[in-house]
Amino acid sequence: MPAPRDLDPRLLRAFVTVAEELHFTRAAARLYVAQQALSRDVRRLERELGAELFVRSTRQVTLTADGERLLPYARRVLAAQDELLGAFGQARPLLVDLNYRGAVTARRVLLRARELAPEHELMARYESGLTGAAEELVAGRLDASFGRFAGLDPALRGRLDHQPVRYEPMAVVLPEDHRLASLPAVPLAALAGETVYAGAGNPRTPEWTDLARSLFDGRGIGIAPPAPLAVGYEEFERIMAKMRNPILAVVDFPAMPRTVLRPLIDPVPLSPVSLVWRKGLVHPGFDALRQAARELSAAEGWLRRPAEGWIPAIDRELIPSHN
């Protein structure tokens, strides 16, 4: 592979993105360029290197042997370029999804990361659920998010990586005149016969609904049918006030008018929260985000599971290797 003396990093970035997506349309969307321009850049790189990098067909795109050989070198070159630009304050903002504005765990990690790396811009985004955010992560429109990694489709998990941050104790939001509202904590058995809202039908949060199904299975607790998709916290409050169903939540869930928040017990259900990012992400602010998550997890004991704690089996399988 006779390499030229000068190689435009933009061509390498085009190559790496196609190699990761194995799909020109998705790669073009991730890079915010036209597919025709992306194909042109890949062809130019192939001409300059004197090697075919992809086998293209109407059904799929695969790397050639030369493409496989180039990929680790290209990633190192781009990582070095990003590090150089970051050292001189030219790194792009790191886009961090917090799911919703009241997400205490994610917000605390982001705020600590900003303290650790004040020279970098870490920007908050709100995609409302990890499944919705995961599509944006894979496409390169977000850099990191938070949520239940085990609840993602395996195909998405294969393109992402994660770092466990917290086992959030779960709770239930009740209308203030509900029969269980006077209890300081609500045993799961006391919810038998109730229909609880857990985001059913929301295409951005199926990982949360799946967690609820696992928790409620065999306990006589129903899941409320899909509600109109609320955009924004005020609309969510309005829709929930009309439905008057108990709402599955976590103990740090923000207060809502005319409701009470009660922790769930017997057992204590836990919502596993991970920091999630696309594989191969390189950004000078990303290390600070991971460090902030590690610091807070250790200082707050966020990853200690109580003896009476409950999480689904699939979460137990995916998380221990990170602890």
N, C-alpha and C positions, 0 to 999 in steps of 0.2 A: 504494500500500500504506500506508494510514493507520496509523502505529504508535502504540500507547498510550504513556503517559508512563512506566510501570513495566512491566518484562517480567521474569518469573522465569527466571533462568539455567537452572533445571532443565528448563524447556520447550525452551530452545535446545539443551541437551545431548541431549534426546530426539530433537529434529529432526535434529541433526548425525549422531547414531548411526544413525538410520534412513536418512539420505541416504548414509552410507558403506556400509551393509550392503545397502540396497535390499531389505530383508527384515525384517518386523516380528518374527518369531520369533527370528532371530539377534540382532537389535538388543536385544530384551528380555533374552536370555540374557547379552549383553555388559554390560548395565546392572544385572543382577540384579533385575529387576522383572518383574511379570506382564505378559504381552502385552496384556491388556485395559487395564491401567493405562497402558502406553506409548501405546496407541492413543488413550486418553482425553487424555493430555498433548498429543499432536500435534494432535488436534481442537481443544483449548483454544487452542493457539498459533495455529492457523488462524483461529479466531474472533476472537482479540485483534488479529491483523494484518489481518483482513478479506481474506484471500487463501487460495486452495487451494494447498498446497505439494506434494502428491503425487497422482499418478493411481494409483488402486488397482484391481487386477483379481484374479481368482482365480489368475492365473499369475504376475503380476509387479507390482512397485512401481517407479514411475519419478518423477523430479522434474518438476514443472511449470516453466514459465518463471520464475514468482515464486519457486519453490523454489531454482532455480539461482541467482537473484539474491540470495536471502537467505544462501545457504551460506557465502560468504567472510566476510560480516559476522558471522554467528553464530560462526564459528571464531575470529575475532579477539576477539570479546567473551569467549568461553570461555578463550582463551589469556590474556587480560588478567586474568580472574578467577583462574585458576590461578597466574599470576605474583604477583598480590596476596596470595593465601593463602600462597604459598610464602615471600614476604618476611616474613610474620608467623609462620612456623613451622607452618603448618596444612596443608601439602601432604601428601597421602596417600603411603604408601611406594611407591617405584619397585620393581616386581617384576622381577628379573633372573634368567633361567634360565641355569644353568651347564652343563646337560646331564647331567653326572655329577660326583661329588664329587672325582674326581681330575683334572678338566679344568684343567690348569695355565694355559693362555692366558686362558681366561675368568675364572678366579679372580684372576689378577694384574690384569686390567683392572678388575674389580669392587673389589678392595682399593685400587687407586690412585684410583678414582673416589670412594671413601669418604673418602680423604685430601683430595681436592680439594673435596669438598662435605660437611664434617662436620655441617653443620646439617640435612642431609636424610637420610632413612632409605632406604637401598638394600638391599632384602631379596633373599637368594639363594633360588632355587627349583631343582628338579632334575627335568626332564621326560624325560631320557635321550636325546633325539634332536631335531634341528631340525624334522623333519616333525611330530612330536608337539607340539612347542612352537608351531609356526606356527599350528596350529588355535587354540591358546589365545591367541596374540597377536591374531589376527583377531577373536576373541570378546571381547577386552579383559580376559581373566583373567591375562594376562602382559603386560609392557611391552616387554621386550627379551630376546633370546636370542643364541646363537652357533652357527655351523655353516656348512655348505656351501650357500650361497644358490642356486647354479646347479642343485643337486640337487632343489630344490622343484618341485612342479607349477607350470606357468606361471600357472594361475589364482590360486594362492597368492602367487606372486611379484608379481603385479599389484596386490596389496593391501598389500604390504610394501615396505620400503626397506632398504638395507644399506650398510655401510661396511666394506671389506676391512680385516682386522686382521693376519692372518698366513698365510704358507704353511708349514704344519707338516710337517716331514719325516716320512715314514711309516716304520713298523717292523713287525716280525713277532714275536709272542710264541710261543716254542717250548717244548715239554716239555724239561726239562734233559737228558734222554737222547736227544733227537732227533739225527738224523744231521748236521744243520747247526748244532747248538747250540755247537760249538767255534769257529765262525767269528766274527771280530769284527764283521763286517757280512755280510749275505746278498745276493748278486747275485740279481736277479729270475729270471734263467735257472735258478738252482739250485733254485727252487721248482717247476719243471716236473714234473708228475706228482703234485704234492701237492694236497690238498683243504683249502682255507683257510676258516676261519670269518670271515664278514663281515656278520653280522647278518641273513642271509636270513630272511624271514618275519616280522621284527619290524616291526609297522606304524608304529612311531615313528621308525625309522631307515632308510627306503628310500634316502635320499640317500647314505648310507654304502655300502650294497650296490651302488648304481649306480656309485659311484666305483670300487669293487673290480672290477666287471665291465669297466669301461673300461680299468683297469690290467691285468687278467689276459687280456684279449682277444688271442688269437693267441699266447699264451705257454705254453699247455699247463697252465695252473693252473686248478683247479676251485674252485667255491664250495660250501662245506658246506651241506647241506640245513638247513631250519629246525630249530632246537632249541627245547625248552620255554622259553617267555618267562620270563626270570629277572628278578625284581623285587628290587633291592638288590645291592650289590657282592658280598656273601658268597655269595648264590645264584648269581651269575654265575660266580664262581670254582669253585663246586662242580660246576656243569653243564659248564664247560670242562674241568675235571679228568677228568670221565667221558668226554668226547668225544675228548680228546687231539689235536684238530686244531690246527695252527698258527692263530694269530689275527691278523688284520690290525689294526694299531694305529698309534699315532704315537709319536715318540721320547720324549715325556713321559708315556706311559701308566704308571699306578702298578704297582709290583711285585706279582707274584702268586706264591704258594708253588710251589716245584718247577718253576719256569719260568725262562727267560732272555729278555730283550728285545734284539733285534738290529736295527739300522737297515738299511733296504733301499737297495741301490745298483745302478748300471748299468741304467737311470738311477735318479736319486734321485726317487721319487714324492713329490709334495707334496699335502697336504690343505688346500684353501683354506678359511680360517676368516673369516667376516664377523660383525660385529655386526649383528643383524637386528631391526627394529622395525616396528610397523604405521604406515602412512602417517597423518600428521596428529597423531602423538603429541606432546603438550605436557606437560612436567613439569620443574620446576626442577632436579631431579637428573639428568635425561637429558643435558643439556649436559655435565655433569661426566663422565658415562660415555663420551660420544663423545670428549671431550678426553683422557681416560685412554687410550683405544684409540689415538688419534693419537700421544700421547707415547711409549707403549711400542713401537708399530710403528716409530717413527723411531729411538728409542734402541737397540732390540735388532736393528734391521735385519730385522724380521719379514717385510717385503714385498719383500725382495730375492730374486729367483729365481736359483738357481745355474745356470750354463751347462748343466749336465747334468740340470737339474730337469725334471720331467714333471708336467703337469696336463692334464685333458681339454680339448678344443677349446671346449666350451660355457663352461667357466670362464674361459678366455682371452678369450672374447667379452664376458662380463659384467663382468669386473673392470677392464680397462684404463682405462675412463672414470672410475674412482674414484681411480686412482693419480696 
